[in-house]
């Protein structure tokens, strides 16, 4: 079904959470098409730490920022250490010079209520989760790898939105972006055990013919974490796209053998409508 929405290989592809623009937030998940990077990073690589040419990464990030009508230097990034720390991005961040806006250290999730700041998360199999409360006008972005998922990074984001910004969990909207799915995410018994203990046996199944190996469903675990945090099931979206299955249009660390680029998931307040965007509903 995904292929129905792919143009030529030079055409940028985006996914947007349905209804968010109308409610006042801009948000999108980039794919790997439409950029200038070459080789294993072709073509819209947004990761500056993977060995790609720095000028190509800069050009690619500028393309993504332009799509959202956001200055590229106004996208706050996290260091992403596969943990569960949540950092607040305040107005003081905007006062820094662009060269001083380094990624938030030892952080995997960012939250802000400041207009003019966008939040960015890089992924190539881990789950990017974007959040938006249209009532209190708060947005957040989380990088949910397996460790962060076990540690409840998504529920920690919701708790931060509630405790710091006065949000109500039932008003928070969340969307899970393209990520590796149960069909392709093989883990060993120790990792599977951690998920079974935390979320239940249904989320990790034994892989036939592979002793000691399990297939793990990260998105379903994140969904359970969010529901337990009080998020309404009506406010949860999932793109449902597997990065490993569709590494022709998405970067996948596993499917690409470890040397590949990164998608960028971005969310911020103050949207500007542009034509030609895709909705997550089209992939439901």
LINPEJO-V211776 format. One record per residue. N is the residue number from 1. SS is DSSP state (h for helix, s for strand, l for the rest). PHI is phi in whole degrees, -180 to 180 (* if undefined). D_FIRST is the distance of its C-alpha to the first C-alpha in Angstrom with 2 decimals. Layout:
n	ss	phi	d_first
N	SS	PHI	D_FIRST
N	SS	PHI	D_FIRST
This chain:
n	ss	phi	d_first
1	l	*	0.00
2	h	-58	3.79
3	h	-61	5.40
4	h	-65	5.61
5	h	-110	7.82
6	l	-93	9.82
7	l	-91	13.25
8	l	-74	16.04
9	l	-73	16.98
10	l	-102	19.66
11	l	-97	17.56
12	l	-63	17.54
13	l	-121	14.38
14	s	-134	15.07
15	s	-121	13.91
16	s	-122	16.59
17	l	-62	17.59
18	l	-67	17.62
19	l	89	21.24
20	h	-72	22.91
21	h	-60	24.02
22	h	-63	25.67
23	h	-88	27.40
24	l	111	28.77
25	s	-126	26.78
26	s	-101	24.75
27	s	-157	22.11
28	s	-162	19.25
29	s	-112	17.49
30	s	-81	17.69
31	l	-106	15.56
32	l	-97	17.48
33	l	-95	17.24
34	l	91	19.97
35	l	-107	23.02
36	l	-118	26.24
37	l	-69	26.50
38	l	-120	27.02
39	h	65	26.82
40	h	-66	25.04
41	h	-97	24.58
42	l	-64	22.74
43	l	-131	22.05
44	l	-100	21.74
45	l	-74	23.64
46	l	-107	25.30
47	l	-91	27.30
48	l	-90	30.95
49	l	-115	32.01
50	l	-105	30.05
51	l	101	32.32
52	l	-78	30.64
53	l	-63	32.90
54	h	-62	33.92
55	h	-67	33.91
56	h	-68	30.31
57	h	-62	29.28
58	h	-60	31.36
59	h	-65	29.74
60	h	-66	26.21
61	h	-64	27.22
62	h	-64	28.86
63	h	-64	25.68
64	h	-65	23.86
65	h	-62	26.95
66	h	-63	27.26
67	h	-58	23.81
68	l	-96	25.11
69	l	57	28.61
70	l	-122	30.12
71	l	-59	32.84
72	h	-60	31.64
73	h	-75	34.86
74	h	-95	34.16
75	s	-95	31.25
76	s	-80	32.84
77	s	-122	31.58
78	s	-107	32.33
79	l	-67	33.72
80	l	61	31.26
81	l	-111	33.30
82	l	62	31.04
83	l	-117	33.28
84	l	-139	33.21
85	l	-74	35.61
86	s	-112	34.85
87	s	-116	36.61
88	s	-94	37.51
89	l	-113	37.21
90	l	-105	40.03
91	h	-62	41.66
92	h	-63	43.81
93	h	-65	40.80
94	h	-67	40.57
95	l	-78	44.25
96	l	-73	43.73
97	l	-67	43.70
98	h	-51	40.30
99	h	-71	41.62
100	h	-92	42.60
101	l	-86	39.16
102	l	-82	38.32
103	l	-59	35.66
104	s	-67	36.91
105	l	-65	38.47
106	l	48	37.34
107	l	-131	34.74
108	l	-126	31.11
109	s	-150	30.70
110	s	-129	32.02
111	s	-135	32.97
112	s	-152	34.51
113	l	-121	35.71
114	l	-92	36.87
115	l	-67	35.48
116	l	98	35.02
117	l	-107	33.77
118	s	-109	30.15
119	s	-117	29.09
120	s	-123	27.01
121	s	-131	25.54
122	s	-100	24.52
123	s	-147	22.15
124	l	-149	20.68
125	l	167	19.71
126	l	-61	21.81
127	s	-92	20.45
128	s	-86	21.13
129	s	-120	22.14
130	s	-109	23.12
131	s	-128	25.62
132	s	-156	27.16
133	s	-109	30.05
134	l	-74	30.46
135	l	-84	33.88
136	l	-89	35.65
137	l	61	33.59
138	s	-130	32.66
139	s	-127	29.65
140	s	-155	28.90
141	s	-142	26.68
142	s	-134	26.67
143	s	-102	25.83
144	s	-110	25.36
145	l	-80	25.95
146	h	-68	27.15
147	h	-67	30.73
148	h	-63	29.96
149	h	-67	27.83
150	h	-60	30.73
151	l	-83	33.10
152	l	74	31.18
153	h	-62	30.42
154	h	-68	28.18
155	h	-67	30.92
156	h	-66	33.42
157	h	-63	31.67
158	h	-61	31.82
159	h	-61	35.45
160	h	-64	36.28
161	h	-61	34.86
162	h	-73	36.96
163	h	-77	40.14
164	h	-93	40.31
165	h	-113	38.84
166	l	74	39.53
167	l	-73	35.97
168	l	-107	35.26
169	h	-55	32.54
170	h	-71	31.20
171	h	-93	30.65
172	s	-76	28.63
173	s	-101	24.92
174	s	-140	22.81
175	s	-136	19.28
176	s	-98	17.96
177	l	-87	16.13
178	l	-56	14.10
179	s	-162	16.27
180	l	-68	16.87
181	l	-113	16.07
182	l	-53	18.12
183	l	-60	16.39
184	l	-127	17.99
185	l	-96	20.77
186	s	-89	23.98
187	s	-134	27.22
188	s	-86	30.82
189	h	-65	32.89
190	h	-67	34.51
191	h	-68	31.33
192	h	-58	29.92
193	h	-62	33.30
194	h	-63	33.23
195	h	-74	29.97
196	h	-63	31.27
197	h	-64	34.47
198	h	-86	32.79
199	h	-119	29.84
200	l	114	30.41
201	h	-67	29.64
202	h	-66	26.28
203	h	-93	24.64
204	s	-138	25.78
205	s	-117	25.71
206	s	-64	27.70
207	l	-89	25.91
208	l	-59	27.17
209	l	78	29.32
210	l	-130	29.63
211	l	-55	32.80
212	l	79	32.94
213	s	-112	29.23
214	s	-130	26.80
215	s	-104	23.11
216	s	-108	22.99
217	l	-106	20.68
218	h	-59	21.61
219	h	-58	19.39
220	h	-67	20.86
221	h	-67	24.29
222	h	-65	23.87
223	h	-60	22.80
224	h	-63	25.94
225	h	-60	28.05
226	h	-69	27.07
227	h	-64	27.72
228	h	-67	31.06
229	l	-82	31.87
230	l	104	31.67
231	l	-72	28.36
232	l	-71	27.15
233	h	-60	23.97
234	h	-74	23.21
235	h	-106	23.31
236	s	-107	20.85
237	s	-124	17.27
238	s	-140	14.92
239	l	-63	11.92
240	l	73	10.89
241	l	-99	9.85
242	s	-94	12.08
243	l	-64	14.16
244	l	-72	15.46
245	l	-66	12.36
246	l	-116	11.12
247	l	-75	14.68
248	l	-74	13.95
249	l	-124	12.97
250	l	-137	14.71
251	l	-75	18.24
252	l	-138	18.86
253	l	-59	22.53
254	l	-74	22.20
255	l	-68	19.82
256	l	-94	21.79
257	l	75	25.10
258	l	91	26.45
259	l	-115	26.90
260	l	-161	24.16
261	l	-92	23.61
262	l	-136	22.61
263	s	-77	20.20
264	s	-123	22.12
265	s	-102	21.47
266	s	-133	23.95
267	s	-143	25.36
268	s	-165	28.53
269	s	-83	30.44
270	l	72	31.06
271	l	-96	27.97
272	l	-131	28.08
273	l	-70	25.46
274	l	-135	23.87
275	l	-81	21.51
276	l	84	18.09
277	l	-84	16.81
278	l	-105	13.44
279	s	-108	13.51
280	h	-60	12.25
281	h	-59	11.90
282	h	-73	8.88
283	h	-115	7.07
284	l	-71	9.26
